[in-house]
């Protein structure tokens, strides 16, 4: 546990008392979290502006955030409290917990302080007679919209990417005494967990003077560490003897992979040397996937070589009059010009007159590939070799299209290379603000780079004939 310096008073007991008054009795571990989070400085501002909590699932995070929200509205004079989750169902669950407390027969005094309740999906809120409001939101659409608040409680924080965090966090900058909570579980490999990892790292490494970090996990260095033992499971789950179903946990142990069980139930964080931000978040990419490609349209191709020339990827994009542009990975090839791309040249040459543009880029082999296309009979006018400025524009256009859902792609196993590339890349920026997709770890950036080129070609180039072709 990490807590900030300079604490002169602590309001954790106020949260516990108001919760107990209305029938929400907190566990000792939940009170410990509040004690770490609710310290005040001499100027009566929160010592911890950011609180991070990592604890395995079903231990009671939702109760804790409802208790903090209720205290903010009724005790601390906070006028707007926002409870947010990645999924709408999770945000709705927190709202339902609060409504159970309000509607309890024993809580007449609480109901007297409630002015109105909004029950519409993703607009759930409770307004109190003192002017305070607790809102419940999923993190969808424009990330920062409506998140400006005195207290922001972010559940499922392990799925909070850098773009959403930057947008949401910036809304708090004008508040006099804000507090942001990030509550979650150790991230899985597929999670875009930039914010959660960054807050954890800053607190644990002592880089932050205004953060608290609280984490429950088993200790792999303990000589008695054994994922199969109740002792190890008890170490990681503070509500082990309160609300955790031991038989369900045993089922998790028997059916999960060892790594998944260690993260999901034992609270162990993956060993990641670098904290990086994906350009395209996994949920954003999945949201643009479709199972059947639309027919017709005007096609363009994007061909991208890796810097060393060892890989080349080809994507196609189809432009339609009304529908979003559709993109697919045609193929990803490895090898020399002779062995790896000769068949690709022939394949493109057979279809060259069908495309609005064949966009080719890459420091290595792109020039030789263009020469091979021309030798194979592809008209020069069909081939586009973009400048760096045009490549950077193509990258930004693709990112915007994904965020705004103005592009679709096939969601099936045959497109896994494109899926892995789209969600496995980060930005490499230049001083002028332009940027390129670069791989995270062992990922291959060329598939998503080729899609950016194809998408740019579809958006900016005109077909030279009336012929059309499926990708």
Secondary structure, 3 states (H helix, E strand, C coil): CECCCCCCEECHHHHHHHHHHCCCCCCHHHHHHHHHHCEECCCCCECCCEEEEECCCCCCHHHHHHHHHHHHHHCCCCCEEEEEECCHHHHHHHHHHHHHHHHCCCCHHHHCCEEEEECCCCCCEEEECCCCEEEEEECCCCCCCCCCCCEEEECCHHHCCHHHHHHHHHCCCCCCCCEEEEEECCCCCCCCCHHHHHHHHHHHCCCCCCEEEEECCCCCCCCCCCCCCHHHHHHHCCCCCCCCCHHHHHHHHHHCCHHHHHHHCCCCCCCCCCCCCCCCCHHHHHHCEECCCCCCCEEEEEEEECCCCCEEEEEEEEECCCCCEEEEEEEEEECCHHHHCHHHHHHHHHHHHHCCCEEEECCCCHHHHHHHHHHCCCCHHHEECCCHHHHHHHHHHHHHHHHCCCEEEECCHHHHHHHHHHCCEEEEECCCCCEEEEECCCCCCHHHHHHHHHHHHHHHCCCCCCCCCCC
